[in-house]
């Protein structure tokens, strides 16, 4: 991990400095040309950001409830379209979701409740192999078995 936890954000898997600019709503972002950080709510379409990826430094994706998985799709849409800026999961983020969120492309987290660093590290290291393709570079075990 690139840095130790701060009071309001942990963990962060990036080497660059965190953006201090607050994230604006999607509507506000689309109406202005100087914003570099945007917050997406679960019902908002990440594809609206695709023409603007070059000016985005941060996309914060809201997880109001841990059981709402729409943010995973948002992350994949953005990463697969080439977004390389910070992608932050914010809200009801649980430690057992971080591995799957990382696989979808999230590289920073702002959970509402504290996350134990040791438990998170153990969760991220738990599985040696993955079974499906995702936004990360992990090679699925079936490809490894078949030499692909």
Secondary structure, 3 states (H helix, E strand, C coil): CCCCCCCCCECECCCCCCCCCCCEEHHHHHHCCCCCEEEECCCCCHHHHHHHHHHCCEEEEEECCCCCCHHHHHHHHHHHCCCCCEEEEEECCCHHHHHHHHHHCCCEEEECCCCCHHHHHHHHHCCCCECCCCCCCCCEHHHHHCCC
